[in-house]
Amino acid sequence: MKIRYFDHSATTPVDRRVLEKMLPYFSENFGNPSAIYSLGKLNKEIININRTKIARMLNCKANEIYFTSCGSESDNLIIKGIAYANRSRGRHIITTSIEHPAVLNTCKTLEKNGFIVTYLRPRENGIIDINDVIRNIRRGTILISVMFANNEIGTIQPIEEIGKIAKKYHIYFHTDAVQAIGNVRIDVKKMNIDALSMSSHKFYGPKGVGVAYINEDVQFSRIQDGGHQENDKRAGTENVPGIVGTATALEIATNDIEQNNYYIKRLRDYFISQVKTKIPNIRINGDMIKRLPGNANISFYGIDGKGLVEELDKVGICVSSGSACSAGLINPSHVLLSIGVPNNLARSSLRVTLGKGNTIEDIDYLVENLEKIVQKKKS
Ligand SMILES: *Cc1c(COP(=O)(O)O)cnc(C)c1O
């Protein structure tokens, strides 16, 4: 059976061009970058060439780019690293209730260690009100962490405005940009972003590689002890093929951004209009304008979301009922609850996230099966 993949917010396939660039670094150019012979030194150079490429695309300096093992690690490094290094200045952090667990649970850990965290709730459209950010700043606020785009409902936050506020009040500003990279052009200088997380496997790069951008003026401490890699800020032998793959994937994503967005958004809008005409009693979650091009999050009144995902799987369709991290649990999505979706309706939701490999024909197949299954489940 042909697999039709509509879960690009969970992960993406590695682009062929990315894979090809990575291959030599597994078994030919395999030297340890810390070694002092040529086979190793070559790889140290390769890492720095790719670091510079990534820095150029974000408009920062190469020494502000740190390679990690995933988006979750980047979130941990930035938030804990800043919190612990600045605790003498203050212990208050502002974030949102709709962050990814990598941010939410990092903040929970900090709360157990003497920090105070404010979790801002977005409005019903899934967008944070910047006045809420301002209202919650107090003496001792050291960090604001607001995700660029949400992984479940796709809403895009007013990052540039929040950056301005953070700068004005001299508070560090971090954004988890894991979902935004490749969909939104990001200029960390223009947007006043002090720290940013990304993850390669969300933009057609390999799994197990993350990037943390941290402005050189930001005080932060390492959280992983060991060797002196990554300017002594993140120990561990570097994932050279992964780093090459990440820079290549980011280059492709950045070059193709407008073209991909145009294509994917048209597919998404076609999907939503088809669902609206063919399936009664649905609700679209999250703002329709300030939204990732490929995201559709839909609640189906009276239908169990998890059951729907399982039925679709039987016909070769991959979609998500929440974020991948919470899909195994039966708890309704914290994001949907945060924007005021009632508990039972949150359990009746489907997240469809489209990518550059999807076609109109895929969408027709998805809608046709969705319609059939919903009808069957209702009768
Ligand atoms: C996927 C994701 C992460 C985690 O990235 P990993 O590389 O899977 O650890 C963090 N934040 C957001 C918004 C994500 O979508």
The ligand as a Gaussian input file, in Angstrom:
#p B3LYP/6-31G(d) Opt

LIG

0 1
 C        9.756000      18.813000      17.272000
 C        9.790000      19.993000      18.160000
 C       10.729000      20.106000      19.198000
 C       11.670000      19.004000      19.532000
 O       12.617000      18.752000      18.551000
 P       13.390000      17.336000      18.586000
 O       14.496000      17.482000      17.626000
 O       12.398000      16.306000      18.162000
 O       13.855000      17.140000      19.994000
 C       10.739000      21.260000      19.953000
 N        9.879000      22.261000      19.711000
 C        8.969000      22.193000      18.730000
 C        8.063000      23.354000      18.493000
 C        8.887000      21.057000      17.930000
 O        7.963000      20.996000      16.965000

